[in-house]
Amino acid sequence: MRSNTLFLAAAALATATAQAPDLATAIQTQDNLSTLFGLLGQVSNTTAFLASQDNVTLFAPSDDAFASIVSEGGIFSIEQAAIDPGLIEQILRYHLYKGVIKAADIGEIPQFVPGYLNYSGFVLDGEVSGSNVTGGQVVSVGLDEAEENAIVTSGIKATSQVIKAVSPPNPSCTEPAQKHRNHGLTPKRNFQDIEFDNGVIHIIDKLLLIPLSISATLIAGNFTALAGAATAADLVEPLESLSDVTIFCPNNDAFLKLAASGANVSDAQLAEILQYHVVQGAVGYSTTLSNDMQLPTLAGDNLTVTIDEDGGVFVNNARVINSDILIANGVLHVIDTVLNPAEADAAPGADQQPSVTLGSVVPFTSGIEPETSVYSELTQTTSFVAADLVTAAPSSTMAAGGGNGSAASTTSEGPVQQTGNAGVKRELPALAVAVVGAVAFAVNM
């Protein structure tokens, strides 16, 4: 009897597996994925690649998502698509991720999921962009505060929501989702899995934005002081050539405090200070940082991570005030104080720099043109890493990668080699226009 039961169970499983549609069929049967289906039909090599991968998750932009980005971008298109025919492929690859992420797997603590965008050579407006993260560029996937909707966060902290609606597991329970756990129930999720033979699909309401270069991200977030300081120290190109970096980015107020101290630093000293803010060879997302962790920097000295009793995260004496900003070659965290190797023993939160008055001129910003519109998600102070998130991290090991850093870099054994003054590349407008234009071109063919 037992053997018959096992046989029937195995047969049922095999039947269910055999009935799972292939990728094209699964997409075609959804009434709001017709644009994606048509786009895949125009890039057959990409379609074959997507279909050949096992155990994957596809975040599929809805028809409205495509219509929105095309209407917002206006007409650009044929020229860019001709110059860079691989751009559409990279956009699509950035929507495909390794591992099957089912609705039940998405929780309060975000996951940084590696994908299939791992191509650092495509050119936009004369500048190299793309991804230089070992194992593939990531997105962050987690539940919103109500624990009902899945949010996917991509470049410049742009968010997309999974929109496939379903009924909650227990419709009779009207209490907030936070209380479901007290009843021993799974929090309700307003989305479901769309399974296909090689994985699962989740429909999203906006396209994912490929993370930008360091310099473009600094401009997008109005971190013009760090952008200018990196330019003055001839570090823009060397830093952007590295793979697998974690950057602690002082905001403009932090540089104002440094200027008010009256400290005069040479270009060489400035380069050393800036390299003290960069960890190379390991991408440290917020969920991988742990108390008392030592992070080796390009300057050769270590940074110390401290998590206080309230869950606040500090790097030496600087507090992390905005975390997990994805960049082309790693991740960036915003801090409220300029780090100084000479003050490495300062207590977390100790302000070693004097206060400043309103109207003071932010140093290093001369000649750095800020964006006309700044992305508020980058500039706002968040409590994201100051809650119980980091203390709940399962591991103190950062996501290390062998990387494919260029010859312009070294590891913590020494500083990055400086090159000629690269200047800050105004890459954001070019990338935004190119992505919109290429999508518009492909959609309207």
VEXDREN-2710 file (C-alpha; in Angstrom, 1 decimal):
% VEXDREN-2710
k/r/px/py/pz
1/MET/0.0/0.0/0.0
2/ARG/2.8/2.4/0.9
3/SER/4.6/1.8/-2.4
4/ASN/1.4/2.4/-4.3
5/THR/0.9/5.7/-2.5
6/LEU/4.5/6.8/-3.3
7/PHE/4.0/5.8/-6.9
8/LEU/0.8/7.8/-7.2
9/ALA/2.4/10.8/-5.6
10/ALA/5.3/10.6/-7.9
11/ALA/3.0/10.3/-10.9
12/ALA/1.0/13.3/-9.8
13/LEU/4.2/15.3/-9.4
14/ALA/5.4/14.3/-12.9
15/THR/2.0/15.1/-14.4
16/ALA/2.0/18.6/-12.7
17/THR/5.5/19.2/-13.9
18/ALA/4.7/18.1/-17.5
19/GLN/1.7/20.4/-17.5
20/ALA/3.8/23.5/-16.6
21/PRO/3.9/25.7/-19.8
22/ASP/7.1/26.9/-21.4
23/LEU/8.1/30.6/-21.0
24/ALA/6.5/31.8/-24.2
25/THR/3.2/30.1/-23.5
26/ALA/3.1/31.3/-19.9
27/ILE/3.7/34.9/-21.0
28/GLN/1.2/34.7/-23.9
29/THR/-1.6/33.4/-21.7
30/GLN/-1.4/36.6/-19.5
31/ASP/-3.6/39.3/-20.8
32/ASN/-1.3/42.1/-19.7
33/LEU/2.0/40.8/-21.0
34/SER/1.4/41.2/-24.8
35/THR/4.1/43.9/-25.2
36/LEU/6.7/41.7/-23.5
37/PHE/5.6/38.8/-25.7
38/GLY/6.0/40.9/-28.8
39/LEU/9.4/42.2/-27.7
40/LEU/10.8/38.8/-27.0
41/GLY/9.7/37.8/-30.5
42/GLN/11.9/40.5/-32.0
43/VAL/15.0/39.3/-30.1
44/SER/15.0/35.6/-30.6
45/ASN/18.5/35.1/-29.2
46/THR/17.4/36.6/-25.9
47/THR/14.2/34.6/-25.9
48/ALA/16.2/31.4/-26.4
49/PHE/18.6/32.4/-23.6
50/LEU/15.7/33.2/-21.1
51/ALA/14.0/29.9/-22.0
52/SER/17.2/27.8/-21.5
53/GLN/17.9/28.9/-17.9
54/ASP/16.7/26.6/-15.2
55/ASN/15.2/27.6/-11.8
56/VAL/14.8/31.3/-12.5
57/THR/12.4/34.1/-11.6
58/LEU/11.3/36.6/-14.3
59/PHE/10.0/40.0/-13.2
60/ALA/7.8/40.7/-16.2
61/PRO/6.8/44.3/-16.9
62/SER/3.2/44.8/-17.7
63/ASP/1.8/46.4/-20.8
64/ASP/1.2/49.6/-18.8
65/ALA/4.8/49.5/-17.6
66/PHE/6.0/49.6/-21.2
67/ALA/3.5/52.2/-22.3
68/SER/4.4/54.4/-19.4
69/ILE/8.2/54.5/-20.1
70/VAL/7.6/55.0/-23.8
71/SER/5.2/57.9/-23.3
72/GLU/7.4/59.6/-20.7
73/GLY/10.5/59.3/-22.9
74/GLY/9.2/60.8/-26.1
75/ILE/10.9/59.9/-29.3
76/PHE/14.5/58.9/-29.4
77/SER/15.2/55.6/-30.8
78/ILE/16.4/54.4/-34.2
79/GLU/19.9/55.9/-34.0
80/GLN/20.5/54.6/-30.5
81/ALA/19.1/51.1/-31.3
82/ALA/21.3/51.0/-34.3
83/ILE/24.4/52.0/-32.3
84/ASP/23.7/49.7/-29.4
85/PRO/21.6/46.7/-30.5
86/GLY/22.5/44.9/-27.3
87/LEU/20.7/47.3/-25.1
88/ILE/17.3/45.6/-25.3
89/GLU/19.0/42.3/-24.5
90/GLN/20.6/43.8/-21.4
91/ILE/17.3/45.4/-20.2
92/LEU/15.6/42.0/-20.6
93/ARG/18.4/40.2/-18.8
94/TYR/18.1/42.6/-15.9
95/HIS/14.6/41.3/-15.4
96/LEU/15.7/37.6/-15.0
97/TYR/17.1/36.3/-11.7
98/LYS/18.7/33.1/-10.4
99/GLY/16.6/30.9/-8.3
100/VAL/12.9/30.4/-8.0
101/ILE/11.4/33.2/-5.8
102/LYS/7.9/32.2/-4.9
103/ALA/5.4/34.5/-3.2
104/ALA/5.9/32.6/0.1
105/ASP/9.6/33.2/-0.1
106/ILE/9.3/37.0/0.0
107/GLY/9.5/38.5/3.5
108/GLU/10.1/41.6/5.6
109/ILE/13.9/41.4/5.3
110/PRO/14.8/42.0/1.6
111/GLN/16.7/39.6/-0.5
112/PHE/19.5/40.8/-2.8
113/VAL/18.9/38.5/-5.7
114/PRO/21.6/38.0/-8.4
115/GLY/20.5/38.2/-12.0
116/TYR/21.7/37.6/-15.5
117/LEU/23.0/41.1/-16.3
118/ASN/26.7/40.7/-16.1
119/TYR/27.9/42.7/-19.1
120/SER/30.1/45.7/-18.5
121/GLY/30.8/46.6/-22.1
122/PHE/27.8/48.2/-23.7
123/VAL/28.2/51.9/-24.5
124/LEU/25.8/54.7/-23.9
125/ASP/26.6/58.2/-25.2
126/GLY/30.3/57.3/-25.4
127/GLU/30.5/56.0/-21.8
128/VAL/30.8/52.4/-20.7
129/SER/27.9/51.4/-18.4
130/GLY/26.3/48.1/-17.4
131/SER/27.2/45.8/-14.6
132/ASN/30.5/44.9/-13.0
133/VAL/29.3/42.7/-10.1
134/THR/30.5/39.2/-9.8
135/GLY/27.7/36.7/-10.2
136/GLY/25.4/39.2/-11.9
137/GLN/23.8/42.5/-11.0
138/VAL/21.1/42.3/-8.3
139/VAL/17.8/43.7/-7.3
140/SER/16.3/43.9/-3.8
141/VAL/13.1/42.0/-3.2
142/GLY/10.9/42.4/-0.1
143/LEU/7.5/43.1/1.3
144/ASP/6.2/46.6/1.9
145/GLU/5.5/47.9/5.4
146/ALA/2.0/46.4/5.4
147/GLU/3.6/43.0/4.4
148/GLU/1.0/42.7/1.6
149/ASN/2.8/43.7/-1.6
150/ALA/6.1/42.7/-3.0
151/ILE/8.5/45.5/-3.9
152/VAL/11.4/45.1/-6.3
153/THR/14.1/47.9/-5.9
154/SER/16.6/48.5/-8.7
155/GLY/18.9/51.4/-9.8
156/ILE/18.6/54.8/-8.0
157/LYS/16.2/53.0/-5.6
158/ALA/13.5/52.9/-8.3
159/THR/10.7/50.6/-7.1
160/SER/8.4/48.3/-9.0
161/GLN/5.5/46.4/-7.4
162/VAL/4.3/42.9/-8.2
163/ILE/0.7/43.4/-9.3
164/LYS/-0.8/40.0/-9.8
165/ALA/-3.7/40.2/-7.3
166/VAL/-5.1/37.3/-5.3
167/SER/-7.3/36.9/-2.3
168/PRO/-5.7/36.8/1.2
169/PRO/-5.2/33.4/2.7
170/ASN/-7.8/34.1/5.4
171/PRO/-10.4/36.6/4.1
172/SER/-12.3/36.4/7.4
173/CYS/-9.3/38.0/9.2
174/THR/-9.6/41.8/8.9
175/GLU/-6.7/42.7/11.2
176/PRO/-3.5/44.3/9.7
177/ALA/-1.1/41.9/8.1
178/GLN/1.4/42.5/10.9
179/LYS/-1.0/40.6/13.3
180/HIS/-1.4/37.6/11.1
181/ARG/1.8/36.1/12.5
182/ASN/0.3/36.3/16.0
183/HIS/-2.4/34.0/14.8
184/GLY/0.1/31.6/13.3
185/LEU/-1.0/32.6/9.8
186/THR/1.0/33.6/6.8
187/PRO/0.8/37.4/6.1
188/LYS/-1.5/38.0/3.2
189/ARG/0.2/38.7/-0.1
190/ASN/-1.6/40.5/-2.9
191/PHE/0.2/38.6/-5.6
192/GLN/0.7/35.0/-6.7
193/ASP/3.1/32.8/-8.6
194/ILE/2.8/32.3/-12.4
195/GLU/4.7/29.1/-12.9
196/PHE/6.4/27.9/-16.1
197/ASP/8.6/24.9/-16.8
198/ASN/11.8/26.6/-15.8
199/GLY/10.7/28.7/-12.9
200/VAL/8.2/31.4/-11.9
201/ILE/7.0/34.8/-13.3
202/HIS/5.9/37.8/-11.3
203/ILE/4.3/40.7/-13.2
204/ILE/5.5/44.2/-12.2
205/ASP/4.1/47.6/-12.8
206/LYS/7.3/49.4/-13.8
207/LEU/10.5/48.4/-15.7
208/LEU/13.5/47.8/-13.6
209/LEU/16.2/50.4/-14.0
210/ILE/19.8/49.2/-14.6
211/PRO/22.0/50.6/-11.9
212/LEU/24.1/53.6/-13.0
213/SER/27.8/54.3/-12.6
214/ILE/29.1/55.8/-9.4
215/SER/29.4/59.3/-10.8
216/ALA/25.9/59.3/-12.4
217/THR/24.5/58.0/-9.1
218/LEU/26.2/60.8/-7.1
219/ILE/24.8/63.4/-9.4
220/ALA/21.3/61.8/-9.3
221/GLY/21.3/62.0/-5.5
222/ASN/22.9/65.5/-5.3
223/PHE/26.0/64.2/-3.6
224/THR/27.9/66.8/-5.5
225/ALA/30.6/67.3/-2.9
226/LEU/31.8/63.7/-3.1
227/ALA/31.5/63.9/-6.9
228/GLY/33.7/67.0/-7.0
229/ALA/36.2/65.6/-4.5
230/ALA/36.6/62.4/-6.6
231/THR/37.2/64.6/-9.6
232/ALA/39.7/66.7/-7.8
233/ALA/41.6/63.6/-6.7
234/ASP/41.5/62.0/-10.1
235/LEU/39.6/59.0/-8.8
236/VAL/36.5/58.9/-10.9
237/GLU/37.7/56.5/-13.6
238/PRO/39.8/54.3/-11.3
239/LEU/36.8/53.8/-8.9
240/GLU/34.4/53.1/-11.8
241/SER/36.8/50.5/-13.2
242/LEU/36.7/48.4/-10.1
243/SER/34.4/45.4/-9.6
244/ASP/32.5/44.5/-6.4
245/VAL/32.7/47.7/-4.4
246/THR/31.0/49.0/-1.3
247/ILE/31.1/52.8/-1.1
248/PHE/30.2/54.8/2.0
249/CYS/29.1/58.2/0.7
250/PRO/29.2/61.3/2.9
251/ASN/26.4/63.6/2.0
252/ASN/26.9/67.3/1.3
253/ASP/26.2/68.3/4.9
254/ALA/29.1/66.0/6.0
255/PHE/31.4/67.9/3.7
256/LEU/30.1/71.2/5.0
257/LYS/31.1/70.1/8.5
258/LEU/34.6/69.1/7.2
259/ALA/35.0/72.5/5.6
260/ALA/34.0/74.3/8.7
261/SER/36.8/72.6/10.6
262/GLY/39.3/74.6/8.6
263/ALA/41.3/71.6/7.7
264/ASN/43.4/72.0/4.6
265/VAL/44.2/68.8/2.7
266/SER/46.4/68.2/-0.3
267/ASP/45.2/66.3/-3.4
268/ALA/47.1/63.3/-2.2
269/GLN/45.6/63.5/1.3
270/LEU/42.2/63.9/-0.3
271/ALA/42.7/60.8/-2.4
272/GLU/43.7/58.8/0.6
273/ILE/40.6/60.0/2.6
274/LEU/38.3/59.1/-0.3
275/GLN/39.8/55.7/-0.7
276/TYR/39.1/55.2/3.1
277/HIS/35.4/55.2/2.1
278/VAL/35.7/52.4/-0.5
279/VAL/35.8/48.6/0.1
280/GLN/36.7/46.5/-3.0
281/GLY/36.2/42.8/-3.5
282/ALA/33.1/42.4/-1.5
283/VAL/29.6/43.9/-2.0
284/GLY/28.2/44.8/1.4
285/TYR/24.5/45.0/1.3
286/SER/22.7/46.0/4.6
287/THR/21.8/42.4/5.3
288/THR/25.4/41.3/5.3
289/LEU/26.8/44.0/7.7
290/SER/27.2/42.8/11.2
291/ASN/28.4/44.2/14.5
292/ASP/32.2/44.6/14.9
293/MET/32.8/43.7/11.3
294/GLN/36.1/44.9/9.9
295/LEU/36.1/46.2/6.4
296/PRO/39.5/46.6/4.6
297/THR/39.5/49.8/2.5
298/LEU/41.5/50.9/-0.6
299/ALA/43.5/53.2/1.7
300/GLY/44.8/50.2/3.5
301/ASP/43.1/50.8/6.9
302/ASN/40.0/49.1/8.2
303/LEU/36.6/50.4/8.9
304/THR/34.6/49.1/11.8
305/VAL/30.9/48.4/11.6
306/THR/28.9/49.0/14.8
307/ILE/25.2/48.2/15.4
308/ASP/23.8/49.9/18.5
309/GLU/21.1/48.6/20.7
310/ASP/18.4/50.3/18.7
311/GLY/19.7/48.8/15.5
312/GLY/21.4/51.9/14.2
313/VAL/24.3/51.1/11.9
314/PHE/27.6/53.0/12.1
315/VAL/30.8/52.9/10.1
316/ASN/33.5/54.1/12.6
317/ASN/31.7/57.2/14.0
318/ALA/29.5/57.9/10.9
319/ARG/25.9/56.8/10.9
320/VAL/24.4/55.1/7.8
321/ILE/21.4/57.2/6.9
322/ASN/20.4/55.7/3.6
323/SER/21.4/52.2/2.5
324/ASP/21.5/49.9/-0.4
325/ILE/21.7/52.2/-3.4
326/LEU/22.7/49.9/-6.2
327/ILE/25.4/51.1/-8.6
328/ALA/26.9/49.5/-11.7
329/ASN/29.8/47.9/-9.8
330/GLY/28.4/47.3/-6.3
331/VAL/26.4/49.2/-3.7
332/LEU/26.5/52.6/-2.0
333/HIS/25.5/53.6/1.5
334/VAL/25.0/57.3/2.5
335/ILE/26.7/58.4/5.8
336/ASP/26.4/61.7/7.8
337/THR/30.2/62.2/8.4
338/VAL/33.3/62.2/6.4
339/LEU/35.5/59.3/7.6
340/ASN/39.0/60.1/8.7
341/PRO/41.7/57.4/9.2
342/ALA/43.1/59.5/12.0
343/GLU/39.8/59.3/13.9
344/ALA/39.2/55.6/13.4
345/ASP/38.8/55.1/17.2
346/ALA/36.1/57.7/17.5
347/ALA/32.9/56.4/19.2
348/PRO/30.0/55.6/16.9
349/GLY/27.9/58.8/16.6
350/ALA/30.7/61.0/17.9
351/ASP/30.8/64.2/15.8
352/GLN/34.5/65.1/15.2
353/GLN/33.5/68.0/13.0
354/PRO/32.1/71.4/14.0
355/SER/28.6/72.5/13.1
356/VAL/28.0/74.8/10.2
357/THR/25.8/77.7/9.5
358/LEU/23.2/77.9/6.8
359/GLY/24.4/79.5/3.6
360/SER/27.8/78.0/3.8
361/VAL/29.3/76.9/0.5
362/VAL/29.6/73.1/0.0
363/PRO/33.3/72.4/-0.8
364/PHE/34.4/70.6/-4.0
365/THR/31.3/71.5/-5.9
366/SER/32.7/74.2/-8.2
367/GLY/32.2/73.1/-11.7
368/ILE/29.9/70.2/-10.8
369/GLU/26.5/70.7/-12.3
370/PRO/23.7/69.1/-10.2
371/GLU/20.7/67.4/-11.7
372/THR/17.7/69.7/-12.2
373/SER/15.6/67.1/-10.4
374/VAL/17.1/65.0/-7.6
375/TYR/15.8/61.6/-6.8
376/SER/14.4/61.9/-3.2
377/GLU/14.8/58.2/-2.6
378/LEU/18.5/58.8/-2.5
379/THR/18.6/62.0/-0.4
380/GLN/16.1/61.2/2.3
381/THR/17.2/59.9/5.6
382/THR/15.7/56.4/6.1
383/SER/15.3/54.1/9.1
384/PHE/15.8/51.1/6.8
385/VAL/19.0/50.0/8.4
386/ALA/18.3/51.5/11.8
387/ALA/15.5/49.1/12.6
388/ASP/15.8/45.4/13.5
389/LEU/16.7/44.5/9.9
390/VAL/20.5/44.3/10.2
391/THR/20.5/42.6/13.6
392/ALA/18.4/39.9/12.1
393/ALA/20.9/39.3/9.3
394/PRO/21.7/35.6/9.2
395/SER/25.4/36.0/8.3
396/SER/28.3/38.3/8.9
397/THR/29.9/37.4/5.7
398/MET/29.8/40.0/2.9
399/ALA/29.0/39.0/-0.6
400/ALA/32.6/38.5/-1.9
401/GLY/33.5/38.2/-5.5
402/GLY/36.6/37.4/-7.4
403/GLY/35.7/40.3/-9.7
404/ASN/37.2/41.3/-12.9
405/GLY/38.6/44.7/-11.8
406/SER/40.8/46.5/-14.3
407/ALA/44.5/47.1/-14.2
408/ALA/43.8/50.6/-12.8
409/SER/43.0/49.0/-9.4
410/THR/44.5/47.1/-6.5
411/THR/43.1/45.5/-3.5
412/SER/43.5/46.7/0.1
413/GLU/47.2/46.2/-0.3
414/GLY/47.4/49.7/-1.7
415/PRO/45.5/52.6/-3.2
416/VAL/44.0/52.7/-6.6
417/GLN/46.2/54.1/-9.2
418/GLN/45.2/57.6/-10.3
419/THR/44.8/58.6/-13.9
420/GLY/44.2/61.9/-15.6
421/ASN/41.3/64.0/-14.3
422/ALA/38.3/62.1/-15.6
423/GLY/35.7/64.6/-14.5
424/VAL/32.3/63.5/-13.4
425/LYS/30.4/61.9/-16.3
426/ARG/26.9/63.2/-16.8
427/GLU/25.7/59.7/-17.6
428/LEU/22.2/59.7/-16.1
429/PRO/20.3/61.6/-18.8
430/ALA/22.1/59.6/-21.5
431/LEU/21.2/56.3/-19.9
432/ALA/17.6/57.3/-19.2
433/VAL/17.1/58.4/-22.8
434/ALA/18.8/55.4/-24.2
435/VAL/16.8/52.9/-22.2
436/VAL/13.5/54.7/-23.0
437/GLY/14.5/55.2/-26.7
438/ALA/15.6/51.6/-27.2
439/VAL/12.4/50.2/-25.6
440/ALA/10.2/52.6/-27.6
441/PHE/12.0/51.6/-30.8
442/ALA/11.6/47.9/-30.1
443/VAL/8.0/48.2/-28.9
444/ASN/6.9/50.3/-31.9
445/MET/8.7/48.2/-34.6
END
